[in-house]
Amino acid sequence: MAKEGSEKNTKNKAKHARLMAQKKNKKKEEASLRKARLKAIIQKSNEAQR
């Protein structure tokens, strides 16, 4: 027989997926910001050497 009532785990799975995506996006954003800052520092250093 099929279960009656609401499905068991869908709310928790959706919440977990959303939180994990949020975490992944935060890491990606931090990495890109760091890369941009390093690029700016290197460019400034190169300009100072010339």
Backbone bond lengths (Angstrom), bond angles and torsions (degrees), N, CA, C in turn:
res aa  C-N    CA-C-N  psi(-1)  N-CA   C-N-CA  omega(-1)  CA-C   N-CA-C  phi
1 M - - - 1.457 - - 1.529 110.34 -
2 A 1.309 114.39 145.82 1.454 120.13 178.41 1.523 110.11 -78.47
3 K 1.316 115.11 151.47 1.457 119.53 177.95 1.520 110.47 -70.85
4 E 1.306 115.90 147.00 1.458 120.30 174.68 1.524 108.42 -103.91
5 G 1.314 115.77 156.26 1.448 119.47 178.13 1.517 111.53 96.63
6 S 1.329 115.87 -164.73 1.455 120.14 -176.03 1.520 110.64 -75.80
7 E 1.302 115.57 157.75 1.458 119.69 178.25 1.517 109.41 -70.67
8 K 1.313 115.30 153.18 1.456 120.72 -166.74 1.526 114.57 -70.05
9 N 1.309 118.16 -58.63 1.465 119.57 -163.20 1.520 115.16 -114.09
10 T 1.304 118.89 5.98 1.468 118.99 -169.20 1.514 113.53 -64.75
11 K 1.327 118.31 -36.27 1.470 119.68 -178.75 1.520 110.86 -66.71
12 N 1.322 116.51 -45.07 1.462 119.49 -179.83 1.521 111.31 -65.50
13 K 1.333 116.82 -40.06 1.464 120.04 179.41 1.521 111.06 -63.67
14 A 1.324 116.41 -42.53 1.466 120.31 179.99 1.523 110.30 -64.43
15 K 1.321 116.76 -42.30 1.463 120.75 179.88 1.519 110.56 -64.81
16 H 1.320 116.23 -43.25 1.460 120.77 179.93 1.520 110.80 -63.62
17 A 1.319 116.54 -44.45 1.469 120.40 179.56 1.520 110.62 -61.10
18 R 1.337 116.72 -41.29 1.460 120.76 179.92 1.526 110.71 -64.93
19 L 1.327 116.39 -43.92 1.461 119.57 -179.26 1.527 111.80 -66.90
20 M 1.316 117.53 -38.93 1.464 120.57 179.02 1.523 110.77 -67.15
21 A 1.326 116.81 -38.62 1.468 120.21 177.12 1.522 110.25 -64.48
22 Q 1.329 115.99 -40.11 1.457 121.30 178.42 1.532 110.48 -61.28
23 K 1.320 115.68 -43.38 1.471 121.46 179.65 1.523 110.70 -63.82
24 K 1.340 116.29 -44.63 1.453 121.45 -179.44 1.531 111.09 -63.58
25 N 1.341 116.21 -42.77 1.463 120.16 178.86 1.520 111.83 -64.87
26 K 1.336 116.40 -36.34 1.462 120.18 178.75 1.521 110.33 -64.62
27 K 1.338 117.55 -44.33 1.464 122.01 177.81 1.521 110.56 -59.89
28 K 1.341 115.94 -45.63 1.460 121.02 -178.57 1.529 110.51 -62.37
29 E 1.332 117.08 -42.52 1.460 121.81 179.78 1.528 110.86 -64.58
30 E 1.340 116.94 -43.61 1.468 120.54 178.95 1.522 110.82 -62.69
31 A 1.319 116.82 -40.30 1.461 120.60 179.69 1.527 110.81 -64.35
32 S 1.327 117.13 -42.30 1.466 119.21 -179.16 1.524 111.29 -68.75
33 L 1.339 117.35 -36.99 1.464 120.13 177.36 1.520 110.89 -64.89
34 R 1.318 116.32 -42.48 1.465 120.89 179.28 1.521 110.35 -62.19
35 K 1.332 115.70 -43.77 1.461 120.98 179.17 1.530 110.89 -60.97
36 A 1.323 116.55 -41.84 1.462 120.89 179.58 1.527 111.00 -65.89
37 R 1.331 116.86 -41.00 1.464 119.54 178.85 1.523 111.10 -64.34
38 L 1.330 116.75 -43.29 1.468 120.20 178.89 1.519 111.08 -62.58
39 K 1.331 115.60 -40.25 1.457 119.97 179.20 1.525 110.61 -62.17
40 A 1.337 116.34 -41.32 1.466 120.86 179.10 1.523 110.99 -65.37
41 I 1.330 116.82 -41.47 1.465 120.81 178.95 1.524 110.85 -63.16
42 I 1.325 116.72 -44.50 1.468 121.49 179.96 1.527 110.10 -63.07
43 Q 1.336 115.86 -42.89 1.465 119.50 179.82 1.529 110.68 -63.43
44 K 1.321 116.73 -42.86 1.466 120.96 179.13 1.525 110.61 -63.76
45 S 1.333 116.92 -39.39 1.459 121.77 178.38 1.527 110.72 -64.36
46 N 1.315 116.56 -43.07 1.456 120.57 178.64 1.526 111.57 -63.33
47 E 1.324 116.53 -39.20 1.456 120.34 178.09 1.540 110.86 -64.61
48 A 1.327 116.66 -38.82 1.460 121.10 -179.31 1.531 111.55 -68.14
49 Q 1.310 117.41 -31.42 1.470 121.29 -178.84 1.519 111.98 -73.73
50 R 1.326 117.45 -26.10 1.461 120.47 -176.89 1.489 113.46 -77.63
